[in-house]
Amino acid sequence: MLVTDRLVLYAAHCGSHPLEVMIGNDTATPKRRVRVEGCRAHPDAALGNGRDVAFCLLAESITDVPAVLLLEDAEQELVRVGTPVTQIGFGLDTDEGVFGVKRRTTAEVQRLGDDLVIAGTTGGTCEGDSGGPALVRLADLDPALPSEWRLLGLLSAGTSFDCEVSTDHYSNIRGVRSWIESESGVDLLGEGTKRPMPDGEQDAGSAGCQISGRRNDECLAFVIVQLVALSLAARRRRVGG
């Protein structure tokens, strides 16, 4: 998940040595590749404990892709059980299906805390979706707020082994924000962030990233570039990538 022009967040259990970020909606045909300068995983990271988060600093700034801003503290207080979220990932679209294509589905917050529990309503997460974002739209939190997307959490683990609607555990970025800022030197809510991602006409997705070790054991990061029409994952599987 691209959160500033040089900072990418992902799931710590995917490893701390990705070599590059591939920008695009399909990993088979990336728009371009950006080398990483260095990465670090949270020292207490574990599946489903709310701290399964790592970051990479990029060797160059990405200036033509809107980063997804984090929820500010006042906005976070508006998140409730039942708040709608959009889940995005690059994992399998079905059991043993296509990997590496950006997809989305809708879900709702089921439990608050550092370890967010989010349950799908029309789909769920799949193998390879680790580190994919859960996004909330500000207007869904308060109609007086703009229709812009914010990052709530990153996928850590799921509860279903079947390719179907699932219940998933997301690391709440609010709980690890201080660690990210301290270790990276980036002020996530300050001038280091970029312009907000507005609501799209075709797709509720936004800039994000996914880490996977499926290809030749090389951990690659995939950053979403643009808003395009995507197929919903009608049957998705537990994260395993």
Secondary structure, 3 states (H helix, E strand, C coil): CECCCCEEEECHHHCCCCCEEEECCECCCCCEEEEEEEEEECCCCCCCCCCCCEEEEECCCCCCCCCCEECCHHHHCCCCCCCEEEEEECCCCCCCCCCCECEEEEEEEEECCCEEEEEECCCCCCCCCCCCEEEEEHHHHCCCCCCEEEEEEEEEEECCCCCCCCEEEEEEHHHHHHHHHHHHCCCCCCCCCCCCEECCCCCCCCCCEEEECCCCCCCEEEECCCCCCCCECCCCCCCCC
